[in-house]
Amino acid sequence: MTSTDTSRRVAVVVDAYSTGSRLAPRFIAEGLDVVHVQSNPNESPFYIDRLRTQDFVENVVHHGDLEATAAAVARYAPAFVVVGSEPGVRLSDALSARLGLPSNGTEQSEARRDKSVMADAVRRAGLRAVQELKTGDVDEAIAWAQRRGDWPVVVKPLDSAGTDGVSLCETPDAIRRAFTDVLGRPNALQGANEQLLVQELLRGTQLFCDSISWDGVHHVSEVWRDTKIRIQGNLAYDFEELLAFRGPQQDLVVPYVKDVLDALGIRYGPAHTEVMLTADGPVLVESGARLHGSIRDDVIDRCTPSHVTVTVDAYLRPETVAERAKRPYELANASRCVMLISHQGGRVVSDAGMRAVEALPSYAGSISMAQPGDEITPTVDLFSCPGIVYLVDPDRDVLLRDYEALRAIEREGGIFEVEPPVAA
C-alpha cells in the first residue's frame, strides 16, 4: 500500500471485489487516494484473494463496530463512500450515512439485500413482484408448492449472488434435495442460508438494467437481455446481449426498473436490476444496489459508457447523472457476453483452445479465465463457469456467428486441456 497525501481528495470503496476492483484505478487516475473497507474480517477467498491491495492507502477491516470503522475512515476526510460489490451494501449504507456523505441510508438496507424483504417493498409500491415463500421448513415449502400446483418452482438463498444455490424443482423430492444441499450452509456471500426462498418460476424473457442514481434521479446506462440454460437441474448463464435503450421490451422494462429503484430507496450510486418480462408485464427478479458484477468495463466502453464509467463520473461529477438521464444512451457497437461452459473437470494444463477463440473476428477480451494449474469442474452455475468472453461488433449477425463458433470449439476440442482428477 502507498502513503497518502492529506491534501488529496479521498474515495472510500467498500468491498472492492469483482467489478468493484475497477473503481480504485479510475479514482486514482483522477487524482484521488482510495481507502478500502473490508466488511467481513473472514471474507471468502473467492473475493479476498483477488483484492488489489496495491490500489489502496489503507485497508480498514470492519469487525462489527460501526463507530470504530467510521472513525478509522474519517481520518481521511473522505469525499464519498461507494459500494464495490454485493457483500458491502449494508455497511456502505451505514458508513456513508454515519459520515454525512451521499447515502441511501439504512432504513431500507435490508430490502436491498434480503430478496424476500425486497419483494415486499416492491409490492407495497404497487409493483408486480414474484410470488414466494420464505421458510426454513422443507415441509412448509413443499406444501406451498403443492397448493399452487404450478411446477417447477425455484429454490434459492435469500442473499447470495449469481446462480449460487439456485435450483429448479419439478417435484417435492427435488425441493427436499435442494433444502438438504443449501439450508444451513454458507453461501457465496458467506451468509448462513438459515432460510430459503421458494418462488414461482417466472416465464418470459429476462432483461437487466444497469443504472446510476444521484439525489433520486435515475439514469439507465445499459439494458441487457439474459439467456440461461438448464444444466443438471441448475440454471447456468449462457450469454448476455447488450440492447439499444429503446425497443418493445426495453420500453416496458426501463420505466418499471426506475420505479423499483424508488421502491427500494436507491437514491445514490449504482444498481443492477434483473427483471423477467412476462406475458403480464415486467416482474422483479432481484435488484442489487451495486455494480454489475464480473464485467470488462473497458470492453463495454467501446459500445457505450460502462457501468463503471457512469458510476465514477457520478461520484466525481454528480451533475453528469441528470445530464445523462435526459437522453437515451447510444451504442457505437453491439456486444455479446458469453459465459464459457466446461464439459470436463480436472486441473488445467493448457488453454490452447483460447487461441481459436481469440481469432474470432468479434473477439474483444475475456475475464475471470481459468489458468494452467487451476482446478475446474463441469459447469452448473456462475461459480463453476471457467471464464467469460466478450464479443463486440456493430453487426449482430457477426456476433451470432462467432458465438456459435465459440460453442463449437468448446464441444469439439475444448478451450481448456485438463488433467483428470486422480481416482481415490
N, C-alpha and C positions, 0 to 999 in steps of 0.2 A: 504494500500500500504506500501511497505517496503522502507527503506532508501537505497541509492546507494553508492557503493564503487567506487570512481573515478579511481581506478587502474584496475577495471574490464572492459572487453570489453562490449559494449552495442549494443544490437539489437533494431531496431525500427520496429514495426508492425503496419501497417495502417489498421484499421477496422478488429480487430481480432474476427470476428464473424464466425458462422458456423465452418467449418473445420479449419479456421484460429485461433480458440481458442486453437488448439493443438500445435501451433508453440512455444508460450512462454514457456510452461513446458519443451519442448525439448531443447530450448536455455538455460534455467536456469540450466537444468541437465548438460549442457556442460560448466557451469561456467560463463555464461553471465548474465548481468542485462538486462531488457527489458523495453522499453518505448512504450506506446501505443499512437497512434494518431487517434483521432475520427474525421473523415472527415466531418461529418454533426452534428452541435450542436443540431439539432432536430431529431436525428436518430429514426427510427421506434422502438417501444417497442419490436417487433419481434426479433430485434438484440440487442438493448442496455440492455434489461433485462437479457440477457444471457452473458454479458461481464464479464469475470473473472478478476475483478479489483485487486484481490489479487496477480495476476501474475506480476503486473507492478509497477515500481518505480514511474511512473507518467503517468497520462492520459492527454495528450495535446489535447485540443479541438480546432479544426480548425474553425475559424469564417470568412473564405474567404480571409484572408490576408496571402499570401504565405510567405512573408518575416518575419512576426511575428511568424508563425508556424515554419519556418526553424530556426529562432533564438532560439526559445524555445527548439527545438530538438538539435541544435548544441552545447548547453551547455554540453551535454553528450558525445560529440565527438564520434558519433555512427560509428560502423564498416560497417553497411549496413542498408538499408530500404527495407522491404519486404511487399508486399500486403497480407492482410489476407483474404479479400473477395471482391466480385464484386463492392460494393459501393466505395471502396477505390482505384480503379485502377487509375483514373486521378490524384488524389492527390499523390499517391505513385510515379507515373511517375515524377510529378513536383518536389516533395520533394527530391527524390534521385538525380535528375539532378541538382537541386539548390545546394545540399550539395556536389556535385562532387563525388558521390558514384556510383557503378554499377547500370545502369539505362537503361530502354527502351526509355528514352527521351520523349518529349512532342509532337513532330511533328506529330505522328500518334496516339496520345492518343484517339482522337475521333473515329478513326477506330477500336479501341479496346473496345469501349463501345456502340456506335451507330450502330445497326445492318445493317442499310442501307449504311452508310459510309463504314462499314466493307465489305459488299458485293461488293461495288465499288472498294475497294482496291484489293480484290481478283481477280475481273475481269481484272483490269489493269495489274495484274501479269500474265494474260493469263490462269487463272484457272477458272473452271466452278463454277458459283455461282447461287443462286436461282433467278428466275425472280420475280420481286416485284415492288410495287408502294408505295412510302411514301407520305401520304397525311393526311390532317385534314378535308377533304371534303368527306362526305359519298357518295354523288352523283358521284364524280370522281372515288371513289373506286368501286362503282357498275358498272360504265361504263367500267372501266378497266377489271373487271372480265367478263362482258358480251362480250367484244371484244375478249377475249381469248377463251371463251366458254368451259373451262375445269374446271368443278366443282367437288368437293368442292374447295374453296380457304381457306387459313389460314389468320386470322386477329390477329395481336399481337402488343404489345408495342415495342418501339424502344430499350429500355434499361432495361427491368425488368429481373426477374430471375425465374428459374423453369418453370412451365407452367402458371404462373400468367398472366391473361388477354388473354390467347391464345384460340381462337375459330376456329372450323372448320365450314365453312359456305357453305351450299348447295344451297342457294337461295339469291337473292337480299335482301329480307326481313331479312334474317339471318345476312347479312352484316350490315344492318341498326341497328339491335338489338345490334350487337357487338359494333358498334360505340357508341350507346347510353349508353351501360354499361361501356365502358372503356375510351372513349375520354374525356379529361379534368379532369379525376380523378387520384389521386395519385396511383402509382403502388407499388409493394413490395419493391422497392428500393428508394421510395419517389420521383420518377420522376413524372412530371405532365401529361404525356400522351397527349401532345398538338398535336401530330401527331401519326398516326398508320401505320403499315406496312400491306399491303395486298400482299400475296405471293402465288405462285403456290404451290400446295400440292406435295411435293416430295414423290415419291413412291419407296419403296425399303426396305432395312434393315438399321436401324440406328446403327452406332457404334460411340464410342467416345474414344478419346485418352487423357490420362494424360501425361504431358511431363514436363521436366525441361531443361532450356537452360542456357548456360553461354558463353558469348563472341561469340554468334551466333551459337554455337554447340548445337544441339538438341538431347536429349535422350527421347524416348517414353518409359515411365516406366510401363504403363498399357494400355491394349486395352479391352474395354467392349462392349458387344452387348446389346442394349437397347430395351426393349419391352414396348410399351404403349398401352393403351386401351381407347376406347371412352366411356365416361360416360356423359349423358345428353348434347351431343354436344361438350364436352370439351375433351382435351387429358389429361389423368391421367397416372402416372407411374405405371407399373405393376412390372417388375423386371429387373435387370441388371445382366449380366453374364460375369465374368472375363474370357478372352480368352488367349490362348497362343500367343506369339509375332508373330509367323509365321502361315500362313494359307491362303487359297484362298482369303478371304475377307480382312484379315489384310494386305496382301501383296499389295493390291490396295490402302488401306486407309492410311497406315503409311507414305509412301512417299508423298502423297498428303497433309497430315497434316503438314509435315515438310515444304513444300512449302508455305502453308497457314501462318505458323509462320513467315517465312521470309517476306511474303507479308504484314503482319501486324506490322512488326518491332519489333517482340518479340525476343530479343537477350539475355535477362536475366530473370530468375525466372520461376515460374510455369505457366502452361496454361492447360486449359480444353477445348478440341475442339470436337464438335459434328458434325458428317458427315453422310449424307444419301448416302448409296451405291445403286445407281440406275442402271437401265439397261444400261445407257450411262456412267457409272463410278461414282466416288465419287463427291458429291456436298456438300459444306459447309452449315450447318445449322447455327452454330454460334461458336465463339471461345471466351473464357473468359481468360484474362491474369491474372489468379489467380488459387488457388487450386480448385480441385474438391470438390464441396460443400457436406455437410452432410455425411461424411464418418467416419467409425471407423478405424483409421489408425492402431491400434493395431491388429485388425482382419485381415486387408489386409496384414500386415507384416507377418502373418502366411503363406501367399501364395507367396508373392514377396515383395521387398521393396516398401512401400506405397508412395503415392504422398507426404505425409508429410515427410517421411524419406528422400527421394531423394532431397526434397527442403531444408531441414535443412542441409543435407550434402553439398549441393551446396554452401550455404552461408558461411558455416564454413570451408569447404574444396573444393574450386572451381574445383580442378583437378578431382574430382570424376565424374563430368559430362562427360568430354571427355573419361574417363576410361569406364564408363557405356555405352556410345554411341558406343563403338567399338564392343559390343556383345549384342545379344538379351537378354531381361530379361527371367528368368526361373521361372516356377511355381512349388512350393512344394505342393500346394493344389489348387483345383478349388474353386470358390465361386459364390454364387448367392445372390444378394442383393435384398430383397423383400420389396416393399412398401405396407404397410397394407392398406386395403380398408375397411372403415367403412360403414355399411349399415344402420346406425341409427344416430340420433342426440340427444344430451342432455348432462347432467352433469354426468361425470364418477364417479361411486361409487365403482367400483372394476375392477381390471384387472385379475380376476381369470382365464380367458381363456389363459393367457400367460403361466400358468403352463404347459399346454399341449404342447404349442409351445416350451417351454424350454426343454421339454422331448424328442423332436425330435433328432435323432442321430447326425445330422449335425449342430444343433443349435450352433452358435458361439458368439452371442451377439446381442444387439439392440441399437438403438439410437433414440433420439427425440420422446420418447414414451409419450403418454398421461398418466397423473397421476390422481388418485382419486381427485375430485374437479374441474378438467379441463372440459371445455365445448368442445364437439366435434360435428361435423356436418357430414352428408353423404359426402363421398369423391368424389370430382370432379376434383381436381388438386393436385399439390405438397403441397400447403399450407393447404389443408384440409386432408392431409394424417396423420393419428393418430400415426404413428410410422414406423420404419424401422427395419427389421430383417435380420441378416446375417446368411447364411448357408455356411459351409465350410467342404469340404471332398475331398479326392483325386479322388473319383469316382463320375462322373457327374450323373450317374443313381441314386445314393443316393440323390443328390441334387434335382433332378426332383421329386422323390418320396416324399421327405419331403416338397417340395414346394406345391405339390398337397394336402398333408395332412394339411398344414397350411391354404390353401384356404378353405378346408372343415371345419376346425374349425371356420373360420370367418362366413361361411354361416350357419352352423348348430347351433352353440351355441353363437358365438360371442366371441371375445377376451376381449371386454370390456362390463361390465354391466353398463347401463346408466339409469339415472332418466330422463324421457321425460321432455321437456320444459313445463312449466305451460302455459296453454292457456290464452291469453289476455282476 
